[in-house]
Amino acid sequence: MNVNGRHYRTIWVKEDDESIIRIIDQRRLPHELIIEDLTTVDDVAAAIKDMHVRGAGLIGATAGYGVYIAALEAEKQDSFDDYLNAAAERLISTRPTAVNLSWAVNRQLKAIRNGVSPADKVAIALKTANEIADEDADYCRRIGEHGVRIIEGIAAGKNGKPVNILTHCNAGWLAFVDYGSATSPIYAAFDKGINVHVWVDETRPRNQGASLTAWELGQHGVPHTVIPDNAGGHLMQHGLVDMVIVGTDRTTYTGDVANKTGTYLKALAAKDNNIPFYVALPSSTFDWEIRDGRKEIPIEERDPDEVRYIEGLCEGEIKKVLLTPENSNAANYAFDVTPAELVTGLITERGICAANEKDILNLYPEHKG
């Protein structure tokens, strides 16, 4: 992803100091580009929990680097393994819904067990964290290569008119290490010269669509329009949406999809209007243990003040404003689950498949049985 003409990943090792991990503090976008240094496990846990970083792939990559930082800290402790395991449990507890988090931490712990000395284990942790980040970027690039074929097919019947794509929340470059999941096919289509236009749901309460998706699409030059969350159904009824692409924080091997709250309503509207509804995800976002997403996927409940207040730029300063009566209660369910029967297809790094157990396991046969 280019920002003002310079390529960035969302997370990287500081060039001259391998003990420092650098991230973009997404809480400040789109108004300020702030680079933050993470130097302790406390820093990493706070960055994940308080959403300095967010999005399935980036949470996983950040957790991977968090275990590496924990290994650096563990070198100075009486028991390397005890300290590392406690730090791993702490990282896993920061956010419950995104399965990439526990996947990355457990991958790190398994790899580190092969080390003999503490220095050995630290080197393995850094190597594995880099592999997790590189793999995430590569998988998202490949999602774009597969998904662009869907957009090309729609464009062929539009006679040069724009392909109108609706997306929800931010499953873009900012939610992964690079490229994004839902946005990767969009960027690939735009770069091929296909006429695309994106309807960007604002995505209350944290406005990741209005703040993040709109910002990164703008940086790439992709035409887009920000809409209120509840406008999507109207657009679909009037033929203004050709397809929906969203991301996911956890998808069962039977095809149920957990994504930012409001996704389920978009899927229902798409079904009612015969509009294809695709979910883009790398394989690290599959949960190979859960069958029924509606019953088994844990749904994070966040601070009600994210609903009661809103932040934005006012007279040159980022300010928080109270929206509700001061004493009104609020509920903040961060995710909902879209059942597999509402999903047209899953776009993965290995290709596109139907959202059902048979087709998913045919694409990932190593998880059969």
Summary of the structure (lengths in Angstrom):
residues: 369
radius of gyration: 20.2
end to end distance: 38.8
largest distance: 68.5
contacts: 1315
relative contact order: 0.12
helix: 44%
strand: 20%
